[in-house]
Amino acid sequence: MTTEQEPVPAVKAANQRGAARLAAVQALYQMDIGGAGVLEVVAEYEAHRLGHEIDGEQYRPADAAWFKAVVSGVVKNQRALDPVIRAGLTEDWPLSRLDATLRAILRAGAWELSTKKEVPVAVIVTEYVDVARAFFEEDEPKIVNAVLDRLARKYRAEQTPRQG
């Protein structure tokens, strides 16, 4: 046992994007449930949540530009995203039946797959499965994985190998 402490590594940009994705899902949930507007919610998160402590919980530093892009991108494109997500679900799970958090995760992941072509499919899917694991312990992370994989085949056919 040594008395020297390990240096704390700086938060990498990728980790800041992961934190931005998690915060974006929380903001989208808040907007879905509470009816708050995008400008109001983004301003609240930037001023009081991203990288701040709230009620004893420390928010990780997040890429504020990525957070804002995901939230505003989902809101702006929700009418186009929802039918695509619905088509990626099994017939017995219409989008309206999903938990609001799961809806927010799928919308954010779908927006990134459709818009952020420079980010590899595997990164987007893995990050949003991890976000799902932060909220759910049952089948929801598997649902996120399956639906985003189906959407990746639609949005990124050139980047996803055909299976089967």
N, C-alpha and C positions, 0 to 999 in steps of 0.2 A: 504494500500500500504506500503510495506516495502522497506527499502533501501538495504537489504541484497540480494545478487545475488544467484540464485540457482547454485549449482555446476554443471559443464558440465560433463555429463557422458562420460566415455572412450568409444571409438568405439569398439563394440564387434566384435569378430571374424566373426560372421554370417554377420554383416553389411559390414565387409571388403570383404567377399566373394561376397556380392551383388554388391559392388563397382567394384570388379574384373570382375564380369559377364558383367556389363555395359561397362567397359573399353574394355573387350574382344570383345564385339559386335562392338564397335567403331573401334577397330583395324582390325577385320575381314572385316568390311565395307571398311576401308581404303585400305586394301590389294586387295579386290575385285575390287574396282573402280580404284585405282591408280597403281595396279600391283606391289606394294612393296613386298619384301620378308619377311618371318616370322622372321628371325633373326634381320633384320633391324627394323621392327615395334616393336617387343618385347623390343629391346634395347632402342628405342625412348621412349616408354611408361614407362619403368622402370626408365630411367634417367630423364625424363622431365614431365611426366604426372601424374602418380600414386602418389597421395598425394601432388601434386604441384599446383601452380597457373599459369594459362595460359590465357592471354588476359583478366584478371580480373575475370576469372572463377576459383574457387577453386575445384580441384579434391579431392574427399574424399580419405582418406587412404584406400588402397586396399591390399588384400592378393596377393602379387606379384607371389607367387608360383602357386596359383589357376589361376590367370590371364594367366600366361605362359602355364600352363597345358591345359586350354581351347583353347587358340589360337593355340598352336602347335598340340593339339589333333585333332582339327577340320581340320587343314591343312593336317595332316598326313592321316586322315581317310575320307576325303571329298568324294572320289570316292565311298566309301561304304555307307556313310551317305546320299548322294543326292538321290539315288534311293528309299531309305526307306522314306525320307521326301516326295518325289514326290508321293509315294504310299499313304501317309497320307493326301495329298491334294485332293480336289475334282477335277474331271476330267477337269473342265473348268479353272483350275488354275495350269498350269505347272510351275515347279520351275523357269524356265527361264523368266516367266512373272512377277514374284514377284519383289517387290522393293528390292534393294540390302541390305537395313537395315533389312528388314523382313527375307530375306534369311540368313543373318548372325545370327539373333536371333534363327531361327529354327535350323540351323546347330549347334550352341553352345548348345542349349537345347537337341538336339538329341545326341550329343556327350556325354553330362553329363548323360543322361538317359542310354546310352549304356555302359558307362565306370565306372561312379561313383556310384556303387551299394550301397555304405554305406550312400549315401544321399537320403532321402525319396523322392519319386516321387512328392508328394505335394509341397515340398520345391522347387524343380527344376522348376516345372510348374509355381508356383506362382511367383518365382523370374523372370523368363523370360517373364511372362505376365506383370509384373511391368516394366521390361526393355522396352517392347513394348509400354506401356503407356507413357514412357518418350519421345518417338519419335512420336507416333501416337495418334489421337483423335477419329478415326473412328472405323472401324471393325477389324483392324489389331490385337489388343489384343485378340479379340475373336477367330481369326484365329490361333494365337499362342496357345491359350488355347486348342482349338479343335485338332490341329495337334499334339501337344505334348502329349495330353491325348491319342490319337490313338497310338502314338509311345511308350508310356509307356506300353500300353497293349501288344505291340510286345516285347519290351525289358525287361519288368518287369512283366510278366503275373502273377508271384507268389505274387506280391505286389499290384496289382490293382484289385479291385472287378469288376466282370462282371456286366454290367448294361443291362437292357432290358429283 
